[in-house]
Amino acid sequence: MTLAFDGSSIDGSSYSYVVGLARDAPSWLDTLVRDWSTYGLGLFAVLMLLGWWQARHHSARAAVTALMVPVVVVVAYGVNSVFKLLVREDRPCRSMRVRTLEACPAPGDWSFPSNHAVVAAAAAVALLLVSRRLGTVALVAACAMAAARVWVGAHYPHDVVAGVLVGTLIARTLTAFLARISDPLAERLTRSRLRALLVPA
């Protein structure tokens, strides 16, 4: 049997309160939040695609910056997966045995930090460098995703707060580094077969 950390002592009461609100909420609201929790990350993919398309019509350097956003997100997800394995916090629905909107994940699907929150926050922070407007939309969506993950019962509040912090820190660190190489990388790629990714035909 795998030993897991029980995070209920941190903010289990807050989690129970939110899950209770979800149980008493109108069914249309629960359906909306559950669907957002399940499929909402697709919006960030759309925003990344829009960011690249707009940047491509601005400059090669801007296009390179936009193409780096998915890389930042993948790295953030990978780093967070390591954190999950190190902390090994059991899901609140398993530790507290409460009825939730979302089916409780299997044992070993660790809770801290929230992958959804990490991915959403990393995408939002990186998108801010591509487009202030798209980045702002992504930031609002990231907050909504973090809240939704608690509402459906998948995470404690501290899981999503930590996820947002991890995603933000990784995105800021990586984008600062990638900004230093975006100019030479853009110049090199515009002379390659990948030119079409950076400038309109």
N, C-alpha and C positions, 0 to 999 in steps of 0.2 A: 504494500500500500504506500502511495506517495504522500509524504508529509507536505502540507500546504499551509501558507500563512493565512490566518483569518483576519481580514481587514475590518470586520464589523465593529471592533472596539474603537476605531478611528471616527467613523461617521455613520455607523449602522442605523442610528436613530433617524438621521436625515434621509438616508436611503429608504427606510421604512415609510417615512412620511410621504416622500415623492411617489413611491410605488402605491401607497394608499390613495393618493390623489388620482393616479392613473386608473385604479380600479373603479373609482367613483365618477370618473369623467365620462362625458357622452361618448358613445361608441364611434361616432364620426371623427372625434378628436383623436381617440386612441388609434384608429385606423390610419389617420394622417401621419401621426408621429411614428407609428410602427413602419409604415411604408418609407418614410424619410430615413429612419434609422437603417433600413435594409438597403435602400437603393440610392440614398442621397449622395454617396460618394461619386456617383456618376456625374453629378453636376460639376464637381471639381475637374473631372476629365474634360467636360465640355468647355469650362472656363479656360483650361490650359490650351485647348485647341483654338479657341477664339483669340487668346492672348498671342499665340504663335502667328495666327493668320494676320492679325493687326500689325504685329511687330515686323513681320516679313515685308510689309508695305512701307515701313518706316526706315529701317536700316538693317544691314547684315548683323551688326553688333546687337541690336535689339532682338533680332530673330534668334541669335545664339543664346541670349539671356532667357528668352522664352522656352527654347528647347531644353534648357537646363532645369526647368521647373520639375518635369517628371523624374529627372535624375535625383533631384533633392528629395522628392517624395519617396522614391524607392529606397534611398539610403536611410531616411528617417524611419521608414517601416522596418528595415533590417536591424538598425540599432535598437529600436524599441522591442523587437522580438528577442534580442539578447537580454534586455532589461527584464522582460517577462520571465524568461527562464531563470534568471538570477533571483528574482523576488518570489516567484511562485505563489502568488496570492490567489486563493480560491475565489471563484465567482460568488457574488453576494447571494444569488438565488440558491446556491448550493450550501453556503455556510449558514444562512438564515432560514432556509427552507420556506420561502414565501412564494405565493402565486404571482407570476409576472406575465406581462403581455407577450414577451418573446420567450420562446422555449429555452430552458436553461442549457447552456453548452455542456458538452461532455467533460468529465474530469480530466484535468491536464490542459484544458483550454484556459490559460491563466488570465487574470483580470487586470493586473496593474503593470504598466499604464495602458490606457485604452488605445488600441490600434486605430480605431476610427478617429479619435480625437487627435492623435499624432499626425495621421495622414492629412486630415482636414486643416490643421493648424500649419503644417509645413507647406502645403499647397497655397494657403492664403498668404503667408508671409513671403514666399517666393514670388507669387503673382503680383504682389505690391510693387516689385521692381520692374515688372513688365507693363502693368497698367494700374494706375491708382484706382480707376473705376472698377475694374474686374477684381482687383485685390480687396477692395472694400466689400463688394458682394460676397467674395469668398470668406472674408472675416466674419460677416454676419452668418453665413451658412455654417461656418466652423463652430460658432457658438451654439447655433441651433442643433448641430449634430451632437455636440458634447451633452447638451441638455437632454436630447432624445435618448441617448444611450442609458442615462439614468432612469428616465421615464419608463422605458420598456423593461427595466430591471436587469440589464446586462452588466451594469457597472455601479460601483459606489461613486459618490461625488468626487472623492479624492483621486479616483482612477482617471476621470476625465480631466480634472484640473492638472494632474501630472502629465497627462497626454498632451494637453495644449502647451504646457511648458517645454516638454521634451521636443515636440514638433517645432516650436518657435525657436528654441536654442539651436537645434540642428540646422534649421533653414537659414537662420542668420549667419551661423558660422560658415556654412557651405557657400552661401551666396556671396559672402565677403571674399572668400577665396576664389570662387569662380569669376568674380568681377575682374580680378587681376589678369585672368587669361582670356577673357572674352574677346578683346581686340585682336591679339595674334591668332586666336582660334578662328575668328570670323574671317580674317584675311586669308588664312590657309584654306578654309572650307569653300570660300568663294572661287578658288582656283581649282576646285575638285569637282567630282561628279555630283556632289551634294549641294552644289550652288543653288539648285531649284528650291531647296529647303530654306534658303536665306533671303533670296530676292525673287520678285515675280519674274516669270519668263518673258 
